[in-house]
């Protein structure tokens, strides 16, 4: 989904977060040099609208699990594959999982399952089980187990055979350990998910529907790439058990609130537009081409195709229909910003920020970024204040540091411009680049000043 990633980079910043790429139910971080390089390429998408939606799905489930104060965060991954997984204190959700699920309840069920892994400490349990094994043996076992189980459930003998071949290189003992883990811990996570859904008064139907749809669609096929059930094997008896528990313990026939369903459709439309343009939007909304999600996707796809005037007209129509939707105003700002109309973009971003109940740091920073693009020197101090305010609540916004550096440079404050660039690299996990710019900054800053000491802090760190 490179187009989505590049577009998000241009909009609100997409940065790389160093973390594991192993896609299993509970995660299994590896520590080799090659794995470290893979971690540095994990494509994390920053988008205030979708992050807000996922946070609203996740918050009550974490509370039900007793994890609301555990510092767990959700991370959006730029991938068409339907997948979600946990690692450390993070829940990773692919953009493909948002686009694939037709209702909020379906994605909520998947997130509840992942929180079940966190609650059960399955990641640490797997790590203990495999301690001392070689990295390649672990990786082969994890990959092979997913392919083998998925292939056997779907009746794909070729996939099952391929999985067995992968596993054979990893050792029979690792194979049995991984298989036992995946079958046992996945079922535990299922039961936990149903429990969390019940405690929050939500239906378990979505989780069942997702498993059933994936199974019917033969998503296990190795030709389809990574997918949720290739790493979360779900035999028919497991799906049946989840359905029985969901019908018994949750309000199974309860539907999603209309406002939440609409937000989900809007997120799907945005992802489809950035992933594949107008064609993907039309395919996704073939059953409801005039719904708000389809119209939103259409407007964004029009913008990405370079048709600024048409895109603005479409966004204005959406704003007329939902004047208090902050994300429509934000997208209007994005369109204006791309057209070089920074002052107007800043006004749209400001409107979006005032309407945003999540107090998003991304939105706050965007107002300042638009003022930087507008280029009026008299606005640079205000732009710096706005961007810094956004970074206080969201220090991982890579784009904001770039614009902050530009604003300082336009004021002739090269030292702070170099420091902003250093801090951007630092928060993106690039220690070497951060130190280069921190050293440059120190040469231009007053020794002992707060800015000079911030640069010194970066230079003193031995590892990120």
RAZI-V993568 format. One record per residue. SS is DSSP state (a for helix, b for strand, c for the rest). D_CENTER is the distance of its C-alpha to the mean C-alpha in Angstrom with 1 decimal. Layout:
((SS/D_CENTER) (SS/D_CENTER))
//
This chain:
((c/13.0) (a/14.5) (a/15.6) (a/12.3) (a/11.3) (a/14.8) (a/14.8) (a/11.9) (a/13.6) (a/16.7) (a/15.4) (c/13.5) (c/12.6) (b/10.2) (b/11.0) (b/11.3) (c/10.7) (c/13.6) (c/12.8) (c/13.9) (c/13.3) (c/15.5) (c/14.1) (c/16.4) (c/16.5) (c/17.0) (c/16.1) (c/18.8) (c/18.4) (c/20.9) (c/22.8) (c/24.6) (a/24.6) (a/23.2) (a/20.2) (a/19.7) (a/19.7) (a/17.1) (a/14.8) (c/15.4) (c/14.1) (c/10.6) (b/8.7) (b/5.9) (b/5.5) (c/7.1) (c/8.4) (a/10.5) (a/11.3) (a/8.2) (a/7.2) (a/10.9) (a/11.0) (a/8.7) (a/10.6) (a/13.8) (a/13.2) (a/12.7) (a/15.4) (a/18.5) (a/17.6) (a/17.3) (a/20.5) (a/22.1) (c/21.3) (c/22.8) (c/19.6) (c/19.0) (c/20.6) (c/19.0) (c/16.5) (c/13.5) (b/10.1) (b/6.7) (b/3.8) (b/0.1) (b/3.9) (c/6.7) (c/9.1) (c/11.7) (c/12.4) (c/12.2) (c/10.8) (b/9.4) (b/10.9) (b/11.8) (b/13.1) (c/15.2) (c/14.0) (b/10.3) (b/8.6) (b/6.0) (b/5.1) (b/5.8) (a/6.6) (a/10.0) (a/9.9) (a/9.6) (a/12.3) (a/14.4) (c/15.0) (c/17.8) (c/17.9) (a/15.9) (a/18.0) (a/16.8) (a/13.1) (a/14.5) (a/16.7) (a/14.2) (a/12.3) (a/16.0) (a/16.7) (a/14.1) (a/15.5) (a/18.8) (a/18.1) (a/17.4) (a/20.5) (a/22.6) (c/21.8) (a/21.5) (a/19.7) (a/22.7) (a/25.1) (a/23.9) (a/24.2) (a/27.7) (a/28.6) (c/27.9) (c/29.1) (c/31.4) (c/30.4) (c/29.8) (a/26.4) (a/27.2) (a/28.7) (a/25.7) (a/23.4) (a/26.0) (a/26.4) (a/22.8) (a/22.4) (a/25.9) (a/25.6) (a/22.6) (a/24.5) (a/27.8) (a/26.9) (a/24.9) (a/27.8) (a/30.4) (a/28.9) (a/28.6) (c/32.0) (c/30.9) (a/33.4) (a/32.3) (a/28.8) (a/30.4) (a/32.8) (a/30.3) (a/28.4) (a/31.7) (a/32.5) (a/29.3) (a/30.1) (a/33.7) (c/32.8) (c/31.0) (c/33.9) (a/35.0) (a/34.4) (a/30.7) (a/30.5) (a/32.0) (a/29.9) (a/26.6) (a/27.9) (a/29.2) (a/25.9) (a/23.8) (a/26.4) (a/27.2) (a/24.0) (a/22.1) (a/25.0) (a/24.8) (a/21.1) (a/22.2) (a/25.0) (a/22.9) (a/20.4) (a/23.5) (a/24.8) (a/21.9) (a/21.9) (a/25.6) (a/25.5) (c/23.3) (c/25.5) (c/23.0) (c/23.9) (c/23.2) (a/23.8) (a/20.3) (a/19.6) (a/23.0) (a/22.4) (a/19.2) (a/21.2) (a/24.2) (a/22.5) (a/20.9) (a/24.4) (a/26.3) (c/24.3) (c/25.1) (c/21.4) (c/22.9) (c/24.5) (a/23.9) (a/24.1) (a/20.9) (c/18.7) (c/16.2) (c/15.6) (a/15.2) (a/18.9) (a/19.8) (a/18.3) (c/18.9) (c/22.6) (c/24.0) (c/27.7) (a/29.5) (a/31.0) (a/27.7) (a/26.5) (a/29.9) (a/29.6) (a/26.3) (a/27.9) (a/31.0) (a/29.4) (a/27.2) (a/30.3) (a/32.3) (a/30.0) (c/27.7) (c/28.7) (c/28.0) (c/29.1) (c/27.3) (c/25.1) (c/22.2) (c/23.3) (a/23.7) (a/21.8) (a/18.7) (a/19.2) (a/19.6) (a/16.3) (a/14.6) (a/16.8) (a/15.9) (a/12.2) (a/13.3) (a/15.8) (a/13.7) (a/11.4) (a/14.8) (a/16.5) (a/14.2) (a/14.2) (a/17.9) (a/19.7) (a/22.3) (a/23.1) (a/19.7) (a/19.9) (a/23.4) (a/22.7) (a/19.9) (c/22.2) (c/25.5) (c/26.6) (c/26.0) (c/26.2) (c/27.3) (c/24.7) (a/22.7) (a/19.5) (a/21.5) (a/23.2) (a/20.0) (a/18.7) (a/22.2) (a/22.4) (a/19.3) (a/20.6) (a/23.9) (a/22.6) (a/21.0) (c/24.3) (c/26.1) (c/27.9) (a/27.5) (a/30.3) (a/29.4) (a/25.7) (a/27.0) (a/29.5) (a/26.8) (a/24.6) (a/27.8) (a/28.6) (a/25.3) (a/25.9) (a/29.4) (a/28.1) (c/25.5) (c/26.8) (c/24.8) (c/21.3) (a/19.8) (a/17.2) (a/20.1) (a/21.8) (a/18.8) (a/18.7) (a/22.5) (a/22.2) (a/20.0) (a/22.7) (a/25.4) (a/23.8) (a/23.7) (c/27.3) (c/28.3) (c/29.2) (a/27.7) (a/29.8) (a/29.0) (a/25.3) (a/25.6) (a/27.4) (a/24.7) (a/22.0) (a/24.5) (a/24.9) (a/21.2) (a/21.0) (a/24.1) (a/22.8) (c/19.4) (c/20.0) (c/16.9) (c/18.5) (c/15.4) (a/16.2) (a/14.4) (a/17.0) (a/19.8) (a/19.3) (a/19.3) (a/22.8) (a/24.1) (a/22.5) (a/24.3) (a/27.5) (a/27.3) (a/27.1) (a/30.1) (c/32.0) (c/34.4) (a/35.5) (a/36.5) (a/32.9) (a/31.4) (a/32.1) (a/30.4) (a/27.4) (a/27.2) (a/27.5) (a/24.6) (a/22.3) (a/23.3) (a/22.8) (a/19.2) (a/18.7) (a/20.5) (a/17.7) (c/14.8) (c/16.3) (c/13.3) (c/13.6) (a/15.1) (a/16.5) (a/18.4) (a/20.3) (a/21.5) (a/22.8) (a/24.3) (a/26.1) (a/27.4) (a/28.7) (a/30.6) (a/32.0) (a/33.4) (c/35.1) (c/36.6) (c/34.9) (a/33.9) (a/33.5) (a/30.7) (a/29.1) (a/29.2) (a/27.8) (a/24.8) (a/24.1) (a/24.6) (a/22.2) (a/19.5) (a/20.0) (a/20.3) (a/16.9) (c/15.3) (c/17.2) (c/20.1) (a/23.1) (a/25.8) (a/24.9) (a/24.5) (a/28.0) (a/29.6) (a/28.7) (a/29.5) (a/32.9) (a/33.5) (a/32.6) (a/35.0) (c/37.8) (c/37.5) (c/36.8) (c/39.5) (c/39.9) (c/39.0) (c/37.1) (a/33.7) (a/32.0) (a/34.1) (a/33.2) (a/29.4) (a/30.0) (a/32.2) (a/29.6) (a/27.4) (a/30.5) (a/31.5) (c/28.4) (c/29.1) (c/25.6) (c/22.0))
//
